[in-house]
């Protein structure tokens, strides 16, 4: 039986955010900020733009946020925290590595499609975060990648998945999913659930023992 998630991944997410709970008004502000940041870019968006989009004066917006940088940090932090927690639960299941990997990719894709504005913002603007928030974001990104690496590595040890460089495999799978922000459209040909299933199958096939072996790359 699998008693817990990989220790490496668990320790990487111990530093949780100190962000305050969100009110309905704060959630409205965060949603508006994500949309405008994506449309105009982080540096092209002013606090006044965000305030006007939710019917507030610029000065009134500071009742809910301290700065534009805090808004950016909170957008990233909330989305990643929830996703990492869900992936941890899947990684800890008593199931085969391929089943867990498939479900992890499905969960990740569904999280991306449900937060596509924040995803686009995250992939374009994460370097604009202040150093403390940037360090926390990088820790969460590493934690998420480690969860995928550990499941793939376990599958290789049990000869269920192909041996190789687990870090590259995890990065390739996450990169495939992350690129959704460029082409996914909620009203497009595939529903989110069907898309998640398609990408999950591709991810599992990419590390399957039936696929052609590729040379290992030194870290």
C-alpha positions in Angstrom: 0.0 0.0 0.0 1.2 3.6 -0.7 1.1 5.4 2.6 2.2 8.9 1.5 3.2 11.1 -1.3 7.0 11.1 -2.2 8.9 12.8 0.6 10.9 15.0 -1.9 7.7 16.5 -3.2 6.1 16.9 0.2 9.0 18.8 1.7 9.1 21.1 -1.3 5.7 22.5 -0.6 6.0 23.1 3.2 6.4 26.8 2.6 2.7 27.8 2.2 1.5 31.2 1.3 0.7 33.8 4.0 -1.9 35.5 1.7 -5.1 36.5 3.5 -8.5 34.8 2.7 -10.4 36.4 -0.2 -13.7 38.1 0.1 -16.1 38.1 -2.8 -14.9 41.6 -3.8 -11.3 40.5 -3.7 -12.1 37.5 -5.9 -13.8 40.0 -8.4 -10.6 42.1 -8.3 -8.3 39.2 -8.9 -10.4 37.9 -11.8 -10.4 41.4 -13.4 -6.7 41.7 -12.8 -6.0 38.4 -14.5 -8.0 39.3 -17.5 -6.5 42.8 -17.9 -3.0 41.6 -17.3 -3.4 39.0 -20.1 -4.9 41.6 -22.5 -2.5 44.4 -21.8 0.4 42.7 -20.2 1.5 43.2 -16.6 3.6 46.3 -17.3 1.0 47.8 -19.6 -1.7 47.6 -16.9 -2.2 50.3 -14.4 -3.9 50.1 -11.0 -6.5 52.6 -12.4 -7.3 50.1 -15.2 -8.1 47.4 -12.6 -10.0 49.7 -10.3 -12.2 51.0 -13.2 -13.0 47.5 -14.4 -14.6 46.7 -11.0 -16.3 50.1 -10.5 -13.9 51.5 -7.9 -11.8 54.6 -7.6 -8.0 54.0 -7.6 -7.8 55.0 -4.0 -10.5 52.6 -3.0 -8.8 49.6 -4.6 -6.0 50.0 -2.0 -8.5 48.9 0.6 -8.2 45.4 -0.9 -4.7 45.3 -2.2 -1.4 46.9 -1.3 0.1 47.0 -4.8 -0.1 45.7 -8.3 2.8 43.3 -7.4 0.7 41.8 -4.6 -2.2 41.2 -7.1 0.2 39.3 -9.4 1.6 37.3 -6.5 -1.9 36.3 -5.2 -3.0 35.3 -8.7 -0.1 32.9 -9.1 -0.1 31.7 -5.5 -3.7 30.6 -5.2 -3.8 28.7 -8.5 -0.5 26.8 -7.9 -1.3 26.0 -4.3 -4.6 24.3 -5.2 -3.1 22.4 -8.1 -0.1 21.1 -6.2 -2.4 19.9 -3.4 -4.6 18.0 -5.9 -1.6 16.4 -7.6 -0.1 15.3 -4.3 -3.3 13.4 -3.5 -3.3 11.6 -6.9 0.5 10.8 -6.6 -0.2 9.2 -3.1 -2.9 6.8 -4.4 -2.4 3.0 -4.3 -2.4 2.6 -8.1 0.0 1.9 -10.9 2.4 4.6 -12.0 0.7 4.9 -15.4 -2.7 5.3 -13.8 -1.5 8.0 -11.5 0.4 9.8 -14.2 -2.7 9.7 -16.4 -4.9 11.1 -13.7 -2.3 13.8 -12.7 -2.1 15.0 -16.3 -5.9 15.1 -16.5 -6.1 17.1 -13.3 -3.4 19.5 -14.4 -5.0 20.1 -17.8 -8.4 20.7 -16.2 -6.8 23.2 -13.8 -5.2 25.0 -16.7 -8.3 25.2 -18.8 -10.4 26.4 -15.8 -7.9 29.2 -15.2 -6.7 30.0 -18.7 -6.3 33.7 -18.1 -4.1 33.2 -15.0 -2.1 30.6 -16.9 -1.3 33.0 -19.8 -0.4 35.6 -17.2 1.8 33.2 -15.3 3.7 32.0 -18.3 4.3 35.5 -19.6 4.8 37.6 -16.5 6.1 35.4 -13.6 9.6 37.1 -13.7 7.9 40.4 -12.7 7.2 39.1 -9.2 9.1 40.6 -6.2 11.9 38.3 -5.0 10.1 36.7 -2.0 7.0 35.8 -4.1 9.2 34.7 -7.0 11.1 32.3 -4.7 7.8 30.9 -3.4 6.5 30.4 -6.9 9.7 28.7 -8.0 9.4 26.3 -5.0 5.9 25.4 -6.0 6.9 24.8 -9.6 9.7 22.6 -8.5 7.3 20.7 -6.1 4.9 20.1 -9.0 7.6 18.9 -11.3 9.0 16.6 -8.6 5.6 14.9 -8.2 5.6 14.0 -11.9 9.3 13.0 -11.8 8.7 10.7 -8.8 5.8 8.9 -10.3 7.6 8.4 -13.6 10.7 7.2 -11.7 8.7 4.7 -9.7 7.1 3.4 -12.8 10.6 2.9 -14.3 11.8 1.0 -11.2 8.9 -1.3 -11.4 9.5 -1.8 -15.2 6.1 -0.4 -15.9 7.4 2.7 -17.6 10.5 3.2 -19.7 13.8 4.1 -18.0 15.4 7.4 -18.9 15.8 10.9 -17.6 12.7 11.5 -15.4 13.3 15.2 -15.2 13.3 15.7 -19.0 10.2 13.5 -19.2 8.4 15.6 -16.5 9.4 18.8 -18.2 8.2 17.6 -21.6 4.8 16.6 -20.2 4.4 19.8 -18.3 5.5 21.9 -21.3 3.0 20.1 -23.5 0.2 21.0 -21.1 1.4 24.5 -20.4 1.3 25.5 -24.1 -2.5 25.2 -23.9 -2.6 28.9 -23.1 -1.6 29.7 -26.7 -4.2 27.7 -28.5 -7.0 26.4 -26.1 -10.3 28.1 -26.6 -13.2 27.2 -24.2 -15.7 27.2 -27.1 -13.4 25.2 -29.4 -13.8 21.8 -30.9 -12.9 19.8 -27.8 -14.4 20.1 -24.4 -12.0 20.4 -21.5 -12.6 16.9 -20.3 -11.9 15.4 -23.7 -8.8 17.5 -24.2 -7.5 16.4 -20.7 -8.0 12.7 -21.6 -6.3 13.2 -25.0 -3.2 14.9 -23.5 -3.1 12.4 -20.6 -2.9 9.5 -23.0 -0.1 11.2 -25.0 1.8 11.8 -21.8 1.6 8.2 -20.7 2.6 6.9 -24.2 5.6 9.2 -24.1 7.1 7.3 -21.2 5.7 3.9 -22.1 8.1 0.9 -22.4 6.4 0.2 -25.8 7.7 3.6 -27.2 11.0 3.6 -28.8 13.8 4.1 -26.3 15.7 7.4 -26.4 19.2 8.0 -25.1 19.5 9.3 -21.5 20.8 12.9 -21.2 23.2 13.7 -18.4 21.8 16.2 -15.9 
